[in-house]
């Protein structure tokens, strides 16, 4: 190397530390300024940034999208996010629900709109009528607005159990979760999470009567009513038990539930149970078939609903006849250990009980498949547990980075359509 080149190299090497220090200083200054913003502005900034990242991943994946059932190859962003279940919600918005269940030549119920709850498409119809927006765009707008609202409520929920910084990291984990990209597509997940988080917040604040209308709407958005009713019933039993045990010095600091609180919680439990049955009852009333909803749901499974059995079938398929039988028990044991870990215990009775009841609901009724990843979103309180696990910025930043990388996997593997050898593709 010439003397001039070596000299230039030394200049570059000596200049880098100063440049890095300047970048770090400016980043720290920007972070300090953002730290002075109102909490809602900070939450909105984190959530919107996460959705921009997801949009970039969607657009990059769309460039590689080949021939598919919906549109030409290499679609634009708006076409690319309006596929899969988004088409069913659009069908409900435009044409409503069938008054008779469609059947094939063998008399078997075919896929139809009754599997998709009414609140989301009905809101889309109202927004489209009031604004003149295209129905698909109206549904996308509602999903994005509801996702932002959910992030704001999730922050308020997390603040019940954690300081501001930890709650913000919990929101960051929630916003970048590997399947969080679904919060900006025309699916009902974002609306359901907004209502679920609101109901959980009201329960934690002991505003049980106010939670009732929220739960009714939640039960018209997605099938989360059964586990919520189980959670409310379990919480009622726990609060009744608390009133019977003697006070322990240094124990709980919040006052025990009054008789009025217990009556309100009992009423919420009853309303939640009735609301959970509301959508199947509506399907029955319209079609005249008492099992209209369950028949429709099981079409996608290819067999009748048998509680617990699909987990063992999937275990055998993945791990063989011996380990496959043991796999569901190992999963339950691992989840029990997770629920008893200190970061999860710190969530409090309400959020822990919700996570247990929701996972129990999945174990009883869910047919495990690729859509299972998306159905884990209601376990979002565990995002706060992940933030409570360590205060290390390196740890928390690594979690966000890994979540974003797994978003790429989810979108490319499951959202983008690529025909399998036997036809069709895995659903997201």
ABEGO torsion letter per residue (X at the ends): XBAAAAAAAAAAAAAAAAAAAAAAAAAAAAAAAAAABBAAAAAAAAAAAAAAAAAAAAAAAAAABBBBAABBBGBBAAAAABBEAAAAAAAAAAAEBBABBBBBAAGBBBBBAAABBAAAAAAAAAAAAAAGBBAAAAAAAAAAAAAAAAAAAAAAAAAAABBAAAAAAAAAAAAABAAAAAAABBBAAAAAAAAAAAAAAAAAAGBAAAAAAAAAAAAAABBAAAAAAAAAAAAAAAAAAAAABBBBBGBBABBBBBAAAAAAAAAAAAAAAAAAAAAAAAAAAAAGBAAAAAAAAAAAAGBBBBBGAAAAAAAAAAAEAAAAAAAAAAAAAAAAAAAABAAAAAAEAAAAAAAAAAAAAAAAABBBBAAAAAAAAAAAAAAAAAAAABABAAAAAAAAAAAAAAAAAAAAAAABBBBBAAEEBBBX
